Amino acid sequence: MTAAKHVVVVGGGVLGVSTATHLQRDGATVVLVTAGELADGASGRSLSWLNSAGRRSAAYHALRVAGIDRYRTLFAADPAREWLRFDGALYWHPDRAVTEERHRGEVAHAYHSRLLAPAEAAAAVPGLHPAAVPEVAVRNPGEGWVSLPHLIDHLAAEFTALGGRIVTGAGRASVTTAAGAVTGVTTTGGRRFDAEAVVVACGAATPAVVAELGVSIPDASPLSMLVLTEPAETAMSAVLNTPRVAVRPNPGGTFALDHHWYEDRITEAADGTCTIDETVVKELVAEASALLDGEVTLTAASWKLGRKPVPGDGEPVFGELPTVPGCFVAFTHSGATLGLIAGELLAGEIRTGEPHPMLAPFRPDRFRP
C-alpha cells in the first residue's frame, strides 16, 4: 500500500472533508477539491441517522458501531451542540413479524434494542402521537443524528486552521497517472493539483471517476429527496423510521424528512438536475405531521433532490485501487454514520502505507474479475 505526504481529496462531502481533516492532523499536506461548494451533494440531503440497526454482516456492524463511538467522543467534547444529538430512535413496519425479526437481529449482536407496545412507545418517545404505532415498535435508545452541513463546517474550520487548502467551484475532477501510479488531479477548468495520493470521495459520481482509470465499481445509487421543515413546537427529539416517512430533528427546531416510496416520481434531466411534483412533498410532510402529538402541522421550507450514493452490493467501498497505486476510494450509503471513522482509518492507511484490518472486507478489489 502506498504511503503519502502530499494528498488531494476529491469531494466536499462528509467523507472527503473528514479524510482531509484527519490527514492534515497527521501532518500531511492536503488540498481538498470539490466541484461546487462544501456539502452541496448527498451530504446536504442526507437523513444522517447515526445507527447500526437491523441485520448486516458482523464486519459492517463493527465498523458502524466504531463510527457511532467517534460521534460520541465529539458529542462529549461539547454536549450543547444542537447539530449532534443522541436521543434514540423508533422503528416500526406494518408487518409485525418484520419488526420483531429486526429486534431479534439487533439483540443477537448485542445492539441496544427494546420491543415496545404502542403505549410503551408513546411513553418512551415524548411528542409521539399515541395512535401512531399500529402494533409494536423497536426502540434503540443509543442512536442519534447529525446535521452533516454543520459537521462539515466544523471539520473544514479545523482543516483550514491546520493549513489545509479548500478549492471550491473546481468542476469535475479526473485522476491523473503516470506509469500506472497516481500523479494528481486535473479539473474541467484546466487546473492541476499534483499529489502522491488521491482520495476519490465524490458520492454517487465516484464510480464514474474511477471508471476513467479502468476500474469498475458497481453503482446502485437511487434518486432521493430530503425535505426540511419550518420550525415546529413539539417535544419530539428522537429519529422516527416508519412505513411512510423517516423523521429526524434538525437544528433550529426544524425537521428533516425522507423516504423511498416516491423515488420513481423524481425526474432526472440529462445534466443531473432533478425535479418532483410539489404534491409529493406535501404528502410526505403530512405523513410526518400525523406522527406528532398535539395537532402539530409541519410545513416544508425547502427540499433537495439528487442521487443517494449506494454501491452495487450495498457494502461500503474503502481503500486503495489495486491497479492504480496511490488512488483511494470512499464510497458508501452510510456516509453519515461512517463519516468520522472512515476518514480516520483511510487517513491512517494513506499516511503509513499500512492497511487497517477493519477495512479489509470493504476493499474495491472485491469487484475485480
Buried (B, 14 or more C-beta within 10 A) or exposed (E): BBEBBBBBBBBBBBBBBBBBBBBBBBEBBBBBBBBEEBBBBBBBBBBBBBBBBBEBEEBBBBBBBBBBEBBBEBBEEEEEBEBBBBBBBBBBBEEEEEBBBBBEBBEEBEBEBBBBEBEBBBEBBEBBBEEBBBEBBBBBBBBBBBBBBBBBBBBBEEBBEBEBBBBEEBEBBBBBBEEEEBBBBBBEEEEEBEBBBBBBBBBBBBBEBBEEBEBBBEBBBBBBBBBBBBBBEBEBBBBBBBBBBBBBBBBEEBBBBBBEEBEEBBEEEEEEEBEBEEEBBEBBBEBBBBBBBEEBEBEBBEBBBBBBBBBBEBBBBBBBBEBBBBBBBBBBBBBBBBBBBBBBBBBBBBBEEEBBEBBEBBBBEEBEE
